[in-house]
Amino acid sequence: PINFTLRPAVRQDAPAIRRLIWRARINPTRLDWRHFILAVDKNGKLLGSGQIKPHRDGTNELASIAVQPEARRLGIASAVIAHLLSQNPPPL
């Protein structure tokens, strides 16, 4: 099994986030690295992502949940979602 940790994204993660989102065929508009939480392995490799995307009307959206194909079924998406939900009050 792959061990992973969650951490906030930093500016240098932006290209890797964009590649993961494109690979997962998720809408790539408004990908702001400052809103992302990442799951990374012990070497810092991006395994999964998620964000809380703010909208102009003041609402927030749970978005960009993606996991690398080789890291699926390990609980990464669930961990990312649980973390984002714990840090952001409803409604989402």
C-alpha positions in Angstrom: 0.0 0.0 0.0 1.0 3.6 -0.6 1.3 5.8 2.4 0.3 9.4 1.9 0.0 12.6 3.8 -2.2 15.6 3.2 -0.9 19.1 2.9 -1.9 22.5 1.6 -0.7 23.2 -2.0 2.2 25.7 -2.6 2.8 27.7 -5.7 5.3 25.2 -7.1 2.5 22.6 -7.1 0.4 24.4 -9.7 1.8 22.6 -12.8 1.3 19.2 -11.2 -2.2 20.1 -10.1 -3.0 21.2 -13.6 -1.6 17.9 -15.1 -3.6 15.8 -12.6 -6.9 17.7 -13.4 -6.3 17.3 -17.1 -5.5 13.6 -16.7 -8.7 13.1 -14.7 -10.7 15.1 -17.4 -12.1 17.5 -14.9 -13.0 21.0 -15.9 -9.7 22.9 -15.6 -11.1 26.4 -15.2 -10.3 28.4 -12.1 -7.6 26.1 -10.8 -6.1 28.3 -8.0 -3.4 26.3 -6.2 -4.2 28.4 -3.0 -7.5 26.5 -2.6 -6.1 23.0 -2.9 -5.3 20.2 -0.5 -2.9 17.6 -1.8 -2.3 14.0 -1.0 1.4 13.2 -1.5 3.6 10.2 -1.0 6.8 10.1 1.1 8.8 11.5 -1.8 6.4 14.4 -2.3 4.8 13.0 -5.5 1.3 14.2 -6.0 -1.2 11.4 -5.6 -4.5 13.3 -5.3 -6.1 16.6 -4.9 -9.2 18.5 -3.9 -10.2 22.1 -3.5 -12.9 24.4 -2.1 -13.7 26.6 -5.0 -15.2 30.0 -4.1 -17.8 31.4 -6.4 -18.6 35.1 -7.0 -22.0 34.8 -5.2 -20.3 33.8 -2.0 -21.0 30.1 -2.2 -18.3 27.4 -2.1 -18.0 24.2 -4.1 -16.2 21.0 -3.2 -14.3 20.5 -6.5 -11.3 19.0 -8.3 -11.3 15.7 -6.5 -8.8 13.7 -8.5 -6.5 10.7 -7.8 -3.7 9.4 -10.0 -4.8 6.1 -11.6 -2.1 4.1 -9.9 -3.1 5.4 -6.5 -6.9 4.8 -6.7 -8.8 2.6 -4.1 -6.4 3.6 -1.3 -8.7 6.1 0.5 -7.0 9.1 -0.9 -10.1 10.8 -2.3 -12.0 10.0 0.9 -9.3 11.5 3.0 -9.1 14.7 0.9 -12.9 15.1 1.0 -13.0 14.5 4.8 -10.3 17.1 5.4 -11.9 19.7 3.2 -15.3 19.2 4.8 -13.8 19.5 8.3 -12.1 22.8 7.4 -15.0 24.4 5.6 -18.5 24.9 7.1 -21.6 24.0 5.1 -23.2 24.7 2.9 -20.9 23.5 0.1 
